[in-house]
Amino acid sequence: MKGFRKTAVTLIAALLVVTMAPFAAAAQAAPATPAESQNAAPVEQNYGEIVVAVLTKLGAGGDVDKFEQAGIGPREAVVLAAIANLSGQPVDEMIGLTRGGKTAQEIAEQVGVDWQKVQDKVAEAIGFKRDNTARLQQLLAKLQDQLTKAQEASQKLATEQTNVEQRIADAKAKLDSIKNDRVRHWAEMRIQAAEMRLPIIKLQIERTSFIVDMLQQQIAEVEAELNK
């Protein structure tokens, strides 16, 4: 168990500095001479169960031999696996790109993968990135409930606007038939009050429409985050 923890700590510490380190071992175009091999710093090749587990999460659990044969250490292998996972390209392609002394970031840029996404993918694989699925699902449900209520409110306001406009039209049509001046005066006052209500309803409809659009945009963003 102690060895397991030590391997995990070693891997995590290494991954924190791998972002700018070139793949020196894989960049060698020709085999090193015996003298060079003796003087060169050894490449970390301890592919323990922690490393294999991380590579498996990244879809490269069966590619350990390929990394080892290419002289790529575990920390570089994890980043390459993340890039391969995000780009949809095979691990062999990533290994091929290491020949030339490029950094992991340069390789990611070459295959069209955002570097921040690579870092997030690695962090998620080694357990640094918290799973926000449950929180996002709760937020999505809340937003969808708010959207339903806003849409219902918008529909009620639209119906109210139609009803008020109809009442105004009906009241105006009856004015000529009212002979009593006092009754006609109060009928006109009611029409005026209804007409003053219309701008308020239209403003409420505009506000509710804005809220509906905002909620729809938020829902789209949350769904996109969940589908990553």
Salt bridges, closest charged atoms under 4 A:
ASP63 OD1 - LYS66 NZ 3.36
GLU76 OE2 - ARG75 NE 3.23
ASP92 OD1 - LYS66 NZ 3.01
ASP145 OD2 - LYS149 NZ 3.42
GLU160 OE2 - ARG197 NH2 2.80
GLU188 OE2 - ARG184 NE 3.49
GLU195 OE2 - LYS172 NZ 2.82
GLU225 OE1 - LYS228 NZ 3.11
